[in-house]
């Protein structure tokens, strides 16, 4: 008897001003919402004690009194050389994605141009290119623990022609994307942004588009 393959289920959950679109082979709507809210509440509770974690544009040291997941957010931003405020959306996306990978191998969590993807097989991800218009497709390699991807469709990046950053976590990808955004307007910014992506530990690669120029850093594979 041939077993039927279960199709992925798609559903959305909302946490404050963030909407997470989830695709997984199991239906964990309520569980995913609870996981996202749990992280958000820990983040908010800590931010009340230390407001800098929500507002600082500069890297911060690890606070001893922060929950583990908040310290991870701060470390990811510091690795990219930016403040923790740039990793919030990616951190929530990561947290929900990791929760789902405990029960299923194929998971995609998308939020505002950021992605957490864990898959048994290679996938093609099509993303919008920002100001330059059109789309850009890249190959996402199989991984059990998941990868993070941040794109020019992310919040606050409306001025970038096109950007894709692939990293070991979504919070790191989002932080590195903020780093690229800060570098691009400077003199020789295009070349400097590609060099920056190659140097950030945990960043696997990226694509930067500025006008007619397209630069690829690291091991990113573009798809037809």
MIDOSE-1310 file (N, C-alpha, C; in nm, 2 decimals, decimal comma, always signed):
residues 224
xxxx	+0,09/-0,12/+0,00/+0,00/+0,00/+0,00/+0,09/+0,12/+0,00; +0,06/+0,22/-0,09/+0,14/+0,34/-0,10/+0,09/+0,44/+0,00; +0,18/+0,49/+0,08/+0,15/+0,59/+0,18/+0,13/+0,73/+0,11; +0,03/+0,80/+0,16/+0,00/+0,93/+0,11/+0,09/+1,03/+0,18
xxxx	+0,15/+1,12/+0,10/+0,23/+1,23/+0,16/+0,14/+1,34/+0,21; +0,17/+1,38/+0,34/+0,09/+1,49/+0,39/+0,14/+1,62/+0,34; +0,04/+1,70/+0,29/+0,08/+1,83/+0,24/+0,10/+1,93/+0,36; +0,19/+2,02/+0,34/+0,22/+2,12/+0,44/+0,09/+2,20/+0,47
xxxx	+0,08/+2,24/+0,60/-0,03/+2,32/+0,64/+0,02/+2,47/+0,65; -0,05/+2,56/+0,60/-0,02/+2,70/+0,61/-0,11/+2,77/+0,71; -0,06/+2,85/+0,80/-0,14/+2,93/+0,89/-0,06/+3,05/+0,94; -0,13/+3,15/+0,98/-0,07/+3,28/+1,03/-0,10/+3,29/+1,18
xxxx	+0,00/+3,35/+1,25/-0,02/+3,39/+1,39/+0,03/+3,53/+1,40; -0,03/+3,61/+1,49/+0,00/+3,75/+1,51/+0,05/+3,76/+1,66; +0,17/+3,83/+1,67/+0,23/+3,87/+1,80/+0,25/+4,02/+1,80; +0,17/+4,09/+1,87/+0,18/+4,24/+1,87/+0,17/+4,29/+1,72
xxxx	+0,27/+4,36/+1,67/+0,26/+4,41/+1,53/+0,33/+4,32/+1,43; +0,36/+4,20/+1,47/+0,43/+4,10/+1,38/+0,33/+3,99/+1,34; +0,33/+3,96/+1,21/+0,25/+3,85/+1,16/+0,34/+3,74/+1,11; +0,34/+3,62/+1,16/+0,42/+3,51/+1,12/+0,34/+3,42/+1,03
xxxx	+0,39/+3,39/+0,91/+0,33/+3,30/+0,82/+0,41/+3,17/+0,83; +0,34/+3,06/+0,86/+0,40/+2,93/+0,89/+0,36/+2,82/+0,80; +0,45/+2,75/+0,75/+0,42/+2,63/+0,67/+0,49/+2,51/+0,73; +0,42/+2,41/+0,76/+0,47/+2,29/+0,83/+0,38/+2,17/+0,80
xxxx	+0,44/+2,05/+0,82/+0,36/+1,93/+0,79/+0,28/+1,89/+0,90; +0,27/+1,96/+1,01/+0,18/+1,94/+1,12/+0,11/+2,07/+1,16; +0,00/+2,05/+1,21/-0,09/+2,17/+1,25/-0,06/+2,21/+1,39; +0,02/+2,31/+1,42/+0,05/+2,35/+1,55/+0,02/+2,50/+1,57
xxxx	-0,10/+2,53/+1,52/-0,14/+2,67/+1,52/-0,13/+2,73/+1,67; -0,21/+2,67/+1,76/-0,21/+2,72/+1,89/-0,08/+2,71/+1,97; -0,01/+2,60/+1,94/+0,12/+2,58/+2,01/+0,22/+2,68/+1,96; +0,22/+2,71/+1,83/+0,31/+2,81/+1,78/+0,28/+2,95/+1,83
xxxx	+0,16/+2,98/+1,84/+0,12/+3,11/+1,90/+0,17/+3,12/+2,05; +0,15/+3,01/+2,12/+0,19/+3,01/+2,26/+0,34/+3,03/+2,27; +0,42/+2,96/+2,18/+0,56/+2,97/+2,18/+0,61/+3,11/+2,15; +0,54/+3,18/+2,05/+0,58/+3,31/+2,01/+0,55/+3,41/+2,13
xxxx	+0,43/+3,39/+2,19/+0,39/+3,48/+2,30/+0,48/+3,47/+2,42; +0,53/+3,34/+2,44/+0,61/+3,32/+2,56/+0,74/+3,39/+2,54; +0,80/+3,39/+2,42/+0,93/+3,46/+2,39/+0,90/+3,61/+2,40; +0,80/+3,66/+2,34/+0,77/+3,80/+2,34/+0,75/+3,85/+2,48
xxxx	+0,68/+3,78/+2,56/+0,66/+3,82/+2,70/+0,79/+3,83/+2,78; +0,88/+3,73/+2,76/+1,01/+3,74/+2,82/+1,09/+3,86/+2,78; +1,08/+3,89/+2,65/+1,15/+4,00/+2,59/+1,10/+4,13/+2,64; +0,97/+4,14/+2,65/+0,90/+4,27/+2,70/+0,93/+4,29/+2,85
xxxx	+0,93/+4,18/+2,92/+0,95/+4,19/+3,07/+1,09/+4,24/+3,09; +1,19/+4,18/+3,02/+1,33/+4,22/+3,04/+1,35/+4,37/+2,99; +1,28/+4,40/+2,88/+1,30/+4,54/+2,82/+1,25/+4,65/+2,92; +1,15/+4,61/+3,00/+1,11/+4,71/+3,10/+1,22/+4,74/+3,21
xxxx	+1,30/+4,63/+3,24/+1,41/+4,65/+3,33/+1,53/+4,71/+3,27; +1,55/+4,69/+3,14/+1,67/+4,73/+3,07/+1,62/+4,78/+2,93; +1,57/+4,91/+2,92/+1,51/+4,96/+2,79/+1,61/+4,96/+2,68; +1,74/+4,97/+2,71/+1,84/+4,97/+2,60/+1,83/+4,86/+2,51
xxxx	+1,78/+4,74/+2,55/+1,78/+4,63/+2,47/+1,68/+4,65/+2,35; +1,58/+4,74/+2,37/+1,48/+4,77/+2,27/+1,52/+4,89/+2,18; +1,62/+4,97/+2,23/+1,64/+5,10/+2,16/+1,79/+5,12/+2,12; +1,88/+5,04/+2,17/+2,02/+5,06/+2,14/+2,05/+5,02/+2,00
xxxx	+2,12/+5,11/+1,92/+2,17/+5,08/+1,79/+2,32/+5,04/+1,79; +2,37/+5,03/+1,91/+2,51/+4,99/+1,93/+2,51/+4,85/+2,00; +2,62/+4,77/+1,97/+2,63/+4,64/+2,04/+2,63/+4,66/+2,19; +2,57/+4,56/+2,26/+2,56/+4,56/+2,40/+2,64/+4,43/+2,46
xxxx	+2,69/+4,44/+2,58/+2,75/+4,33/+2,65/+2,63/+4,24/+2,70; +2,67/+4,11/+2,73/+2,57/+4,02/+2,78/+2,53/+4,06/+2,93; +2,40/+4,09/+2,95/+2,36/+4,12/+3,09/+2,34/+3,99/+3,17; +2,39/+3,99/+3,29/+2,38/+3,87/+3,37/+2,24/+3,83/+3,41
xxxx	+2,15/+3,93/+3,41/+2,01/+3,90/+3,46/+1,91/+3,87/+3,34; +1,96/+3,86/+3,22/+1,87/+3,84/+3,11/+1,84/+3,69/+3,09; +1,72/+3,65/+3,04/+1,69/+3,52/+3,00/+1,78/+3,47/+2,89; +1,80/+3,34/+2,88/+1,89/+3,28/+2,78/+1,86/+3,33/+2,64
xxxx	+1,73/+3,33/+2,60/+1,69/+3,37/+2,47/+1,72/+3,52/+2,44; +1,71/+3,60/+2,54/+1,74/+3,74/+2,53/+1,89/+3,76/+2,51; +1,97/+3,69/+2,59/+2,12/+3,69/+2,57/+2,16/+3,65/+2,43; +2,09/+3,55/+2,38/+2,12/+3,50/+2,24/+2,10/+3,61/+2,14
xxxx	+1,99/+3,68/+2,15/+1,96/+3,80/+2,07/+2,06/+3,90/+2,07; +2,11/+3,94/+2,20/+2,21/+4,04/+2,21/+2,34/+3,99/+2,15; +2,38/+3,87/+2,17/+2,50/+3,81/+2,11/+2,50/+3,82/+1,96; +2,39/+3,78/+1,90/+2,37/+3,78/+1,75/+2,40/+3,92/+1,70
xxxx	+2,33/+4,02/+1,76/+2,35/+4,16/+1,72/+2,49/+4,20/+1,73; +2,55/+4,17/+1,85/+2,69/+4,21/+1,87/+2,79/+4,15/+1,77; +2,76/+4,02/+1,73/+2,84/+3,95/+1,63/+2,84/+4,03/+1,50; +2,73/+4,09/+1,47/+2,71/+4,16/+1,34/+2,75/+4,31/+1,36
xxxx	+2,79/+4,35/+1,48/+2,83/+4,49/+1,51/+2,72/+4,59/+1,51; +2,60/+4,55/+1,55/+2,49/+4,64/+1,56/+2,42/+4,62/+1,69; +2,32/+4,70/+1,72/+2,24/+4,70/+1,84/+2,14/+4,59/+1,84; +2,10/+4,54/+1,96/+2,00/+4,43/+1,97/+1,86/+4,47/+1,91
xxxx	+1,83/+4,60/+1,89/+1,70/+4,63/+1,84/+1,68/+4,58/+1,70; +1,79/+4,55/+1,63/+1,78/+4,50/+1,49/+1,75/+4,35/+1,48; +1,75/+4,28/+1,59/+1,74/+4,14/+1,59/+1,60/+4,09/+1,64; +1,51/+4,18/+1,68/+1,39/+4,14/+1,75/+1,30/+4,05/+1,66
xxxx	+1,27/+4,09/+1,54/+1,18/+4,02/+1,46/+1,24/+3,88/+1,42; +1,37/+3,88/+1,39/+1,44/+3,75/+1,36/+1,44/+3,66/+1,48; +1,45/+3,71/+1,60/+1,45/+3,63/+1,72/+1,32/+3,56/+1,74; +1,21/+3,63/+1,72/+1,08/+3,57/+1,74/+1,06/+3,46/+1,63
xxxx	+1,10/+3,49/+1,51/+1,09/+3,40/+1,39/+1,17/+3,27/+1,42; +1,29/+3,29/+1,47/+1,38/+3,17/+1,51/+1,31/+3,09/+1,62; +1,26/+3,16/+1,72/+1,20/+3,08/+1,84/+1,09/+2,99/+1,80; +1,00/+3,05/+1,71/+0,88/+2,97/+1,66/+0,93/+2,85/+1,57
xxxx	+1,03/+2,88/+1,48/+1,08/+2,78/+1,39/+1,15/+2,67/+1,47; +1,23/+2,70/+1,57/+1,29/+2,60/+1,65/+1,19/+2,51/+1,73; +1,09/+2,58/+1,78/+0,99/+2,50/+1,85/+0,92/+2,40/+1,75; +0,89/+2,44/+1,63/+0,83/+2,34/+1,54/+0,92/+2,23/+1,49
xxxx	+1,05/+2,25/+1,49/+1,14/+2,15/+1,44/+1,16/+2,04/+1,54; +1,10/+2,05/+1,66/+1,10/+1,94/+1,76/+1,00/+1,83/+1,71; +0,91/+1,87/+1,63/+0,80/+1,78/+1,59/+0,80/+1,75/+1,44; +0,87/+1,83/+1,36/+0,86/+1,81/+1,21/+0,99/+1,86/+1,15
xxxx	+1,03/+1,79/+1,04/+1,16/+1,83/+0,97/+1,14/+1,94/+0,87; +1,03/+1,96/+0,82/+1,00/+2,06/+0,71/+0,92/+2,18/+0,77; +0,99/+2,29/+0,79/+0,93/+2,41/+0,85/+0,97/+2,54/+0,78; +0,88/+2,63/+0,75/+0,92/+2,76/+0,71/+0,84/+2,86/+0,79
xxxx	+0,90/+2,95/+0,85/+0,84/+3,06/+0,93/+0,88/+3,19/+0,86; +0,79/+3,27/+0,81/+0,82/+3,40/+0,74/+0,76/+3,51/+0,82; +0,84/+3,62/+0,83/+0,78/+3,74/+0,90/+0,85/+3,86/+0,85; +0,77/+3,94/+0,77/+0,82/+4,07/+0,73/+0,95/+4,07/+0,65
xxxx	+0,97/+3,97/+0,56/+1,09/+3,96/+0,48/+1,20/+3,88/+0,54; +1,18/+3,83/+0,66/+1,27/+3,74/+0,73/+1,22/+3,59/+0,73; +1,31/+3,50/+0,73/+1,27/+3,36/+0,72/+1,35/+3,27/+0,81; +1,28/+3,17/+0,87/+1,35/+3,05/+0,93/+1,31/+2,93/+0,84
xxxx	+1,40/+2,86/+0,79/+1,37/+2,74/+0,71/+1,45/+2,62/+0,75; +1,38/+2,51/+0,78/+1,44/+2,38/+0,81/+1,38/+2,28/+0,71; +1,46/+2,21/+0,63/+1,40/+2,12/+0,53/+1,49/+2,00/+0,51; +1,43/+1,89/+0,47/+1,50/+1,77/+0,44/+1,56/+1,77/+0,30
xxxx	+1,51/+1,85/+0,21/+1,56/+1,86/+0,08/+1,59/+2,01/+0,04; +1,66/+2,03/-0,07/+1,69/+2,16/-0,12/+1,56/+2,23/-0,16; +1,55/+2,36/-0,13/+1,43/+2,43/-0,16/+1,47/+2,56/-0,24; +1,38/+2,61/-0,31/+1,40/+2,74/-0,38/+1,31/+2,85/-0,31
xxxx	+1,38/+2,95/-0,27/+1,31/+3,06/-0,21/+1,31/+3,18/-0,30; +1,20/+3,24/-0,33/+1,18/+3,35/-0,42/+1,15/+3,47/-0,33; +1,23/+3,58/-0,34/+1,21/+3,70/-0,26/+1,21/+3,82/-0,35; +1,14/+3,92/-0,30/+1,13/+4,05/-0,37/+1,27/+4,13/-0,36
xxxx	+1,30/+4,20/-0,47/+1,43/+4,26/-0,47/+1,43/+4,41/-0,43; +1,32/+4,45/-0,37/+1,32/+4,59/-0,31/+1,30/+4,69/-0,42; +1,38/+4,80/-0,42/+1,36/+4,91/-0,51/+1,38/+4,87/-0,66; +1,47/+4,77/-0,68/+1,50/+4,74/-0,82/+1,39/+4,66/-0,88
xxxx	+1,29/+4,62/-0,81/+1,18/+4,55/-0,86/+1,21/+4,41/-0,90; +1,10/+4,33/-0,93/+1,13/+4,19/-0,97/+1,15/+4,10/-0,85; +1,20/+3,98/-0,88/+1,23/+3,89/-0,77/+1,37/+3,83/-0,79; +1,41/+3,77/-0,68/+1,54/+3,70/-0,68/+1,52/+3,56/-0,61
xxxx	+1,57/+3,46/-0,68/+1,55/+3,32/-0,63/+1,68/+3,26/-0,58; +1,69/+3,20/-0,47/+1,81/+3,13/-0,42/+1,77/+2,99/-0,37; +1,88/+2,91/-0,37/+1,86/+2,77/-0,33/+1,89/+2,77/-0,18; +1,80/+2,71/-0,10/+1,82/+2,69/+0,04/+1,86/+2,54/+0,07
xxxx	+1,98/+2,52/+0,12/+2,02/+2,38/+0,14/+1,95/+2,31/+0,25; +1,94/+2,18/+0,25/+1,88/+2,10/+0,35/+1,95/+2,12/+0,49; +1,87/+2,14/+0,59/+1,93/+2,15/+0,73/+1,83/+2,11/+0,83; +1,87/+2,03/+0,93/+1,78/+1,99/+1,04/+1,75/+2,11/+1,13
xxxx	+1,85/+2,18/+1,17/+1,84/+2,29/+1,27/+1,78/+2,42/+1,22; +1,78/+2,43/+1,09/+1,73/+2,55/+1,03/+1,83/+2,66/+1,00; +1,80/+2,74/+0,90/+1,88/+2,86/+0,86/+1,79/+2,98/+0,87; +1,86/+3,10/+0,89/+1,79/+3,22/+0,89/+1,82/+3,30/+0,76
xxxx	+1,72/+3,37/+0,71/+1,74/+3,45/+0,59/+1,67/+3,58/+0,61; +1,74/+3,69/+0,58/+1,68/+3,83/+0,59/+1,69/+3,89/+0,46; +1,59/+3,96/+0,42/+1,59/+4,02/+0,28/+1,55/+4,17/+0,28; +1,56/+4,23/+0,17/+1,54/+4,38/+0,16/+1,39/+4,41/+0,18
xxxx	+1,30/+4,30/+0,18/+1,16/+4,33/+0,21/+1,14/+4,34/+0,36; +1,25/+4,33/+0,44/+1,24/+4,34/+0,59/+1,20/+4,48/+0,63; +1,16/+4,50/+0,75/+1,12/+4,63/+0,80/+1,23/+4,73/+0,80; +1,21/+4,85/+0,75/+1,30/+4,95/+0,76/+1,41/+4,95/+0,65
xxxx	+1,39/+4,86/+0,55/+1,49/+4,85/+0,44/+1,44/+4,90/+0,31; +1,35/+4,99/+0,30/+1,28/+5,03/+0,18/+1,38/+5,10/+0,08; +1,50/+5,14/+0,13/+1,59/+5,22/+0,05/+1,69/+5,13/-0,02; +1,69/+5,00/+0,01/+1,79/+4,91/-0,05/+1,74/+4,85/-0,18
xxxx	+1,82/+4,85/-0,28/+1,78/+4,80/-0,41/+1,75/+4,65/-0,40; +1,83/+4,58/-0,33/+1,81/+4,43/-0,32/+1,91/+4,38/-0,22; +1,86/+4,29/-0,13/+1,95/+4,23/-0,03/+1,89/+4,10/+0,02; +1,98/+4,00/+0,03/+1,95/+3,87/+0,09/+2,07/+3,83/+0,17
xxxx	+2,05/+3,80/+0,30/+2,15/+3,75/+0,39/+2,11/+3,62/+0,45; +2,20/+3,52/+0,43/+2,18/+3,38/+0,48/+2,27/+3,36/+0,60; +2,22/+3,31/+0,71/+2,30/+3,29/+0,83/+2,25/+3,17/+0,91; +2,33/+3,14/+1,02/+2,30/+3,03/+1,10/+2,17/+3,05/+1,18
xxxx	+2,12/+3,17/+1,19/+2,00/+3,20/+1,26/+1,93/+3,32/+1,20; +1,80/+3,33/+1,21/+1,73/+3,45/+1,15/+1,77/+3,58/+1,22; +1,79/+3,57/+1,36/+1,83/+3,69/+1,43/+1,96/+3,75/+1,38; +2,06/+3,65/+1,35/+2,19/+3,70/+1,30/+2,18/+3,75/+1,16
xxxx	+2,09/+3,69/+1,08/+2,07/+3,73/+0,94/+2,01/+3,87/+0,94; +1,92/+3,90/+1,03/+1,85/+4,03/+1,04/+1,95/+4,13/+1,09; +2,04/+4,10/+1,18/+2,14/+4,19/+1,23/+2,24/+4,23/+1,13; +2,28/+4,12/+1,05/+2,38/+4,15/+0,94/+2,32/+4,23/+0,83
xxxx	+2,19/+4,21/+0,80/+2,13/+4,29/+0,70/+2,12/+4,44/+0,74; +2,11/+4,47/+0,87/+2,11/+4,60/+0,93/+2,25/+4,66/+0,91; +2,35/+4,57/+0,93/+2,49/+4,62/+0,91/+2,52/+4,66/+0,76; +2,47/+4,58/+0,67/+2,48/+4,61/+0,53/+2,41/+4,74/+0,50
xxxx	+2,29/+4,76/+0,55/+2,22/+4,88/+0,53/+2,30/+5,01/+0,57; +2,37/+4,99/+0,68/+2,45/+5,11/+0,73/+2,57/+5,13/+0,65; +2,63/+5,03/+0,59/+2,75/+5,04/+0,51/+2,73/+5,09/+0,37; +2,62/+5,05/+0,30/+2,60/+5,08/+0,16/+2,60/+5,23/+0,12
xxxx	+2,55/+5,32/+0,20/+2,55/+5,46/+0,16/+2,69/+5,52/+0,16; +2,79/+5,46/+0,23/+2,92/+5,51/+0,24/+3,00/+5,50/+0,11; +3,11/+5,57/+0,10/+3,20/+5,57/-0,02/+3,25/+5,42/-0,03; +3,24/+5,37/-0,16/+3,28/+5,23/-0,18/+3,20/+5,13/-0,10
xxxx	+3,07/+5,17/-0,07/+2,99/+5,09/+0,02/+2,95/+4,96/-0,03; +2,93/+4,95/-0,17/+2,89/+4,82/-0,23/+3,00/+4,71/-0,20; +3,12/+4,75/-0,23/+3,23/+4,65/-0,21/+3,25/+4,62/-0,06; +3,24/+4,73/+0,02/+3,26/+4,71/+0,17/+3,15/+4,62/+0,23
xxxx	+3,02/+4,63/+0,18/+2,91/+4,55/+0,23/+2,94/+4,40/+0,20; +2,99/+4,37/+0,08/+3,02/+4,23/+0,05/+3,13/+4,18/+0,13; +3,23/+4,26/+0,16/+3,35/+4,22/+0,24/+3,30/+4,20/+0,39; +3,21/+4,29/+0,43/+3,15/+4,27/+0,57/+3,08/+4,14/+0,59
xxxx	+3,00/+4,10/+0,49/+2,92/+3,98/+0,50/+3,02/+3,86/+0,51; +3,13/+3,86/+0,44/+3,23/+3,75/+0,44/+3,29/+3,74/+0,58; +3,29/+3,85/+0,66/+3,37/+3,85/+0,78/+3,28/+3,82/+0,91; +3,15/+3,83/+0,90/+3,07/+3,81/+1,01/+3,05/+3,66/+1,04
xxxx	+3,10/+3,62/+1,16/+3,09/+3,47/+1,20/+2,94/+3,43/+1,20; +2,92/+3,32/+1,13/+2,78/+3,26/+1,13/+2,70/+3,31/+1,01; +2,75/+3,41/+0,94/+2,68/+3,45/+0,81/+2,74/+3,36/+0,70; +2,65/+3,29/+0,63/+2,69/+3,19/+0,53/+2,71/+3,25/+0,39
xxxx	+2,64/+3,37/+0,37/+2,66/+3,44/+0,25/+2,55/+3,54/+0,23; +2,55/+3,61/+0,11/+2,45/+3,71/+0,09/+2,46/+3,76/-0,05; +2,35/+3,83/-0,09/+2,35/+3,89/-0,22/+2,31/+4,04/-0,20; +2,39/+4,13/-0,26/+2,36/+4,27/-0,25/+2,34/+4,33/-0,39
xxxx	+2,23/+4,40/-0,41/+2,20/+4,46/-0,54/+2,20/+4,62/-0,52; +2,28/+4,68/-0,60/+2,28/+4,83/-0,60/+2,28/+4,88/-0,74; +2,16/+4,93/-0,79/+2,14/+4,97/-0,92/+2,16/+4,84/-1,02; +2,25/+4,85/-1,11/+2,27/+4,74/-1,20/+2,37/+4,64/-1,15
xxxx	+2,43/+4,67/-1,04/+2,54/+4,58/-0,99/+2,48/+4,48/-0,90; +2,52/+4,35/-0,91/+2,48/+4,24/-0,82/+2,60/+4,18/-0,77; +2,62/+4,17/-0,64/+2,73/+4,11/-0,58/+2,69/+3,99/-0,49; +2,77/+3,89/-0,49/+2,74/+3,77/-0,41/+2,86/+3,74/-0,32
xxxx	+2,83/+3,72/-0,19/+2,93/+3,69/-0,09/+2,90/+3,55/-0,03; +3,01/+3,48/-0,01/+3,00/+3,35/+0,05/+2,94/+3,24/-0,04; +2,87/+3,14/+0,03/+2,83/+3,03/-0,04/+2,68/+3,03/-0,09; +2,63/+3,15/-0,12/+2,49/+3,15/-0,17/+2,48/+3,10/-0,31
xxxx	+2,38/+3,02/-0,33/+2,35/+2,97/-0,47/+2,22/+3,03/-0,52; +2,23/+3,10/-0,63/+2,12/+3,16/-0,69/+2,05/+3,05/-0,78; +1,91/+3,06/-0,79/+1,84/+2,97/-0,87/+1,78/+3,04/-0,99; +1,76/+2,96/-1,09/+1,71/+3,01/-1,22/+1,56/+3,06/-1,20
